[in-house]
Amino acid sequence: MSVEVVIPNITPGTGEGPHWEDNTQRLVFVDVEQKTVLRWDSLTRNIETLQLEDMVGCIVPCKKGGYLVGVGRQLAHLNWSSKNLTNLHEIPLHGIQNMFNDGKCDPAGRFWIGSTGKTLSYEPLEIELEKGKLYCLDSDGSFHKHLDKLNVSNGLAWTSDHRTMYFIDSIPGQIMAFDYDVTSGNISNRRTVVDCRTLNLTDNGNAGVPDGLTIDTDGNLWVAFYGAGLVVCFNPQTGKILRKVEIPCKRVTSCCFGGANLDELYVTSGREGSTDAEIRDFPAAGSVFRVRGLGVKGHPANVFQGNC
């Protein structure tokens, strides 16, 4: 196994939401605080950046062109060529300072996206509690709320048989599973498969918080632990740790499988909130990392199937 910096120091804020475009061999991702979306061509090494007007939580391609992005409290469609942003839905304000966070598409092409409360501190990480929700944009354009009173809505993944959805609420640090009806998009039977508060991931006792995740073709989960510098592989059936991958950056945020054979793990990270000492210790903070030689593969990433 090897870990390398593949896009150095590209996200001075918080890199997030990596999505591998299988048809173009490109990686798209965001920098939350820098209000940017980024697209890296793995064949040419060229990187494109678009500046948006608010903090951005995630980006996912649409089958009919463009991307869905969570920008502040807006769910919008982005035309990359024209840079035109069309707002589709908005989180009701109700006096709450929240924003969209992580989002992914399910196997039927619906777009699931969560929200989170205001970030109060990066070190230690503190968020306004119970302000987050989990929504779904169906392919017919309808927008539904499925969960509320969440803290930090994060990583999403579905099993290959489409019968289980995994989801992370980063605080208090729970990896959850739901029974999933891929026909209707309904979720039920919520349960915790890993309670990360019980883990001892590092020698110094810093377990970090579970952030973004992806799933491999064996059905195991790969979870980025913000603050711990780790991507951890879990068997969600047993909750057991199968593997830990050390990343030379404390603030790892998310991961996805990519590459021509979907056997490379791409890991985003952030620099926002780092102390001077941390930056000295981890000069690659804010880079995108690539992990090779894991011996596992991922699934092609789902895209939005509806009209925007």
C-alpha positions in Angstrom: 0.0 0.0 0.0 1.1 3.6 -0.7 -0.2 7.0 0.2 0.8 10.0 -1.9 -0.1 13.6 -2.4 -1.8 13.8 -5.8 -3.1 17.4 -5.8 -0.9 19.4 -3.3 -2.3 22.1 -1.0 -5.4 22.6 -3.3 -7.9 23.3 -0.5 -6.7 25.9 2.0 -10.1 25.9 3.6 -11.8 22.5 3.9 -11.7 20.1 1.0 -14.8 17.9 0.9 -17.2 15.8 -1.1 -15.0 14.0 -3.6 -16.8 12.3 -6.5 -15.1 10.3 -9.2 -16.5 10.8 -12.7 -16.0 7.3 -14.2 -16.8 8.4 -17.8 -14.2 11.2 -17.9 -11.7 10.0 -15.2 -12.1 13.3 -13.4 -12.4 14.0 -9.7 -14.7 16.8 -8.6 -14.7 18.1 -5.1 -15.2 21.4 -3.1 -13.5 23.7 -0.7 -16.2 24.7 1.8 -14.8 28.0 3.2 -13.1 29.1 0.0 -16.6 28.8 -1.7 -15.1 26.9 -4.7 -15.8 23.8 -6.7 -12.9 22.0 -8.3 -12.5 19.5 -11.2 -9.2 17.6 -11.6 -8.5 15.7 -14.8 -6.4 12.6 -13.9 -5.2 12.1 -17.5 -4.0 15.7 -18.1 -3.4 16.7 -14.5 -5.3 19.9 -15.3 -7.5 21.4 -12.6 -10.4 23.8 -13.1 -11.9 26.0 -10.3 -15.1 27.9 -10.1 -15.8 30.5 -7.5 -19.3 30.5 -5.9 -21.0 33.1 -3.7 -21.4 31.1 -0.5 -19.9 28.2 1.3 -20.3 24.9 -0.6 -20.8 21.5 0.9 -20.9 19.0 -2.0 -21.0 18.5 -5.7 -22.6 15.6 -7.8 -22.9 15.3 -11.5 -26.3 15.2 -13.3 -26.8 12.6 -16.1 -28.4 15.4 -18.3 -25.5 17.7 -17.8 -24.1 20.0 -15.1 -23.9 19.4 -11.4 -26.0 19.6 -8.3 -24.3 21.7 -5.5 -25.2 22.6 -2.0 -24.3 26.3 -1.7 -25.1 27.8 1.7 -28.8 27.1 2.3 -29.4 26.7 -1.5 -29.6 23.4 -3.4 -28.7 24.5 -7.0 -27.8 23.3 -10.5 -24.4 24.4 -11.8 -23.7 24.7 -15.5 -19.9 24.4 -15.5 -19.4 25.9 -19.0 -21.6 29.0 -18.5 -21.0 29.2 -14.7 -24.7 29.7 -14.4 -26.1 28.7 -11.0 -29.9 28.0 -10.8 -31.4 27.7 -7.4 -33.8 24.7 -7.0 -34.6 24.5 -3.3 -33.7 26.3 -0.1 -33.5 25.3 3.6 -36.2 27.3 5.5 -34.4 29.8 7.7 -36.6 29.8 10.8 -33.9 31.7 12.7 -31.3 28.9 12.3 -27.9 29.5 10.7 -27.4 26.2 8.9 -26.1 25.1 5.5 -26.0 22.1 3.2 -23.2 19.7 3.9 -22.4 16.2 2.4 -24.6 14.8 -0.4 -24.6 11.8 -2.7 -27.0 10.0 -5.2 -28.6 6.7 -4.4 -28.7 3.8 -6.9 -32.0 5.1 -8.4 -30.4 8.5 -9.1 -32.1 10.5 -6.3 -29.9 13.1 -4.6 -29.6 12.9 -0.8 -28.1 15.9 1.0 -27.8 16.7 4.6 -27.4 20.0 6.5 -25.5 21.1 9.6 -25.6 23.9 12.1 -23.2 26.8 12.4 -19.5 25.9 13.1 -18.6 27.5 16.4 -15.0 26.3 16.6 -12.6 24.1 14.6 -10.2 23.3 17.4 -11.9 21.6 19.2 -14.6 21.0 16.6 -17.9 22.5 17.9 -21.2 22.8 16.0 -24.6 24.1 16.9 -26.4 21.0 17.9 -29.7 19.5 16.6 -29.9 22.0 13.7 -29.1 19.5 10.9 -31.5 17.6 8.7 -31.4 15.0 5.9 -33.2 15.7 2.6 -33.8 14.0 -0.7 -34.3 15.5 -4.1 -36.2 12.9 -6.2 -35.8 12.5 -9.9 -39.2 14.2 -10.4 -37.9 17.4 -8.7 -39.8 16.9 -5.4 -37.8 17.6 -2.3 -38.4 15.7 1.0 -37.1 15.9 4.5 -36.4 12.5 6.0 -34.6 13.2 9.3 -34.2 16.1 11.6 -32.5 17.1 14.9 -29.2 15.9 13.5 -25.9 17.6 14.3 -23.5 17.2 11.3 -25.1 15.2 8.4 -22.3 13.5 6.7 -21.2 10.3 4.8 -23.7 8.4 2.7 -23.4 5.0 0.9 -25.7 2.2 -0.3 -25.0 -1.5 -0.5 -24.8 -3.3 -3.9 -28.2 -4.9 -3.4 -29.7 -1.5 -2.7 -31.3 -2.7 0.5 -29.3 -0.7 3.0 -28.3 2.9 3.3 -25.4 4.0 5.6 -25.3 7.5 7.0 -23.0 9.4 9.5 -24.0 12.0 12.1 -20.4 13.2 12.9 -21.4 14.4 16.4 -21.9 12.4 18.6 -20.0 10.1 16.1 -22.4 7.4 14.9 -22.3 5.4 11.7 -25.9 4.4 11.1 -27.7 2.0 8.8 -31.3 2.1 7.5 -33.3 -0.4 5.6 -33.7 1.1 2.1 -36.5 0.9 -0.4 -34.9 1.8 -3.7 -38.3 2.0 -5.4 -39.8 4.6 -3.1 -36.7 6.1 -1.5 -38.1 5.4 2.0 -35.8 4.7 4.9 -36.7 2.7 8.0 -35.2 0.6 10.9 -32.6 3.1 12.0 -29.7 1.5 13.9 -26.1 2.3 14.9 -23.5 0.0 13.3 -20.5 1.7 14.8 -20.4 4.1 17.8 -17.2 5.9 17.2 -17.1 7.2 20.8 -16.0 3.7 21.9 -13.1 3.5 19.5 -9.4 3.8 20.4 -8.0 4.7 17.0 -4.8 6.5 17.9 -2.0 6.1 20.5 -2.8 9.6 21.9 -6.4 8.8 22.4 -7.6 11.3 19.7 -10.3 9.4 17.9 -11.4 12.4 15.8 -14.9 12.5 14.3 -16.2 10.3 11.5 -16.8 12.5 8.4 -17.2 11.3 4.8 -17.3 7.7 3.8 -17.5 5.3 0.8 -18.2 1.6 0.3 -16.2 -1.0 -1.5 -17.5 -4.0 -3.5 -17.1 -6.3 -0.5 -19.6 -4.1 1.4 -17.1 -2.6 3.8 -17.1 1.1 4.7 -14.1 3.4 4.4 -14.5 6.4 6.8 -12.4 9.5 7.0 -11.8 10.6 10.6 -11.4 14.4 10.9 -8.8 15.3 13.5 -7.2 11.9 13.6 -5.5 11.7 10.2 -7.0 8.4 9.4 -9.2 6.5 7.0 -10.6 3.5 8.7 -12.2 0.5 7.1 -15.1 -1.2 9.0 -17.2 -4.3 8.5 -20.6 -2.8 9.1 -22.1 -6.2 9.9 -19.9 -6.6 12.9 -18.7 -3.1 13.6 -15.1 -4.4 13.6 -12.1 -2.4 12.3 -10.5 -4.2 9.3 -7.9 -1.7 8.5 -6.5 1.8 9.3 -4.8 4.0 6.7 -2.7 6.9 8.1 -2.9 10.1 6.0 -0.2 12.8 6.5 -2.8 15.4 7.5 -4.7 15.7 10.7 -7.9 17.0 9.1 -9.0 14.4 6.6 -12.6 14.8 5.5 -13.9 12.3 3.0 -12.9 9.7 0.5 -14.0 8.0 -2.7 -12.8 5.2 -5.0 -11.4 6.3 -8.4 -8.9 5.4 -11.1 -9.4 3.4 -14.2 -10.2 0.3 -12.2 -11.8 2.0 -9.3 -9.1 0.6 -7.0 -7.6 3.9 -5.9 -8.8 5.7 -2.8 -8.9 9.5 -3.1 -8.9 11.4 0.2 -9.7 15.1 0.7 -8.4 17.2 3.6 -8.5 20.7 5.0 -6.2 23.3 6.5 -8.9 25.6 8.0 -8.5 25.7 11.8 -4.9 24.4 11.8 -2.5 25.8 14.3 1.0 26.9 13.2 2.5 23.8 14.9 0.0 21.6 13.0 0.9 23.1 9.7 4.6 22.6 10.4 3.9 18.9 11.3 1.5 18.4 8.4 2.6 20.6 5.5 0.4 18.6 3.1 -2.7 19.7 4.9 -5.3 20.8 2.3 -4.1 18.4 -0.3 -5.9 15.5 -2.1 -4.2 12.2 -1.3 -4.3 9.0 -3.3 -4.0 5.5 -1.7 -3.0 2.6 -3.9 -2.5 -1.1 -3.3 -5.5 -1.6 -0.9 -6.6 -4.7 -2.8 -10.2 -3.6 -2.9 -12.4 -1.7 -5.4 -15.3 0.7 -5.3 -18.5 1.0 -7.3 -19.0 3.6 -10.0 -20.5 6.6 -8.3 -24.2 7.3 -8.8 -25.3 10.5 -10.6 -28.6 12.4 -10.5 -31.1 11.1 -13.0 -33.7 13.8 -12.9 -34.2 17.2 -14.6 -32.8 20.3 -13.1 
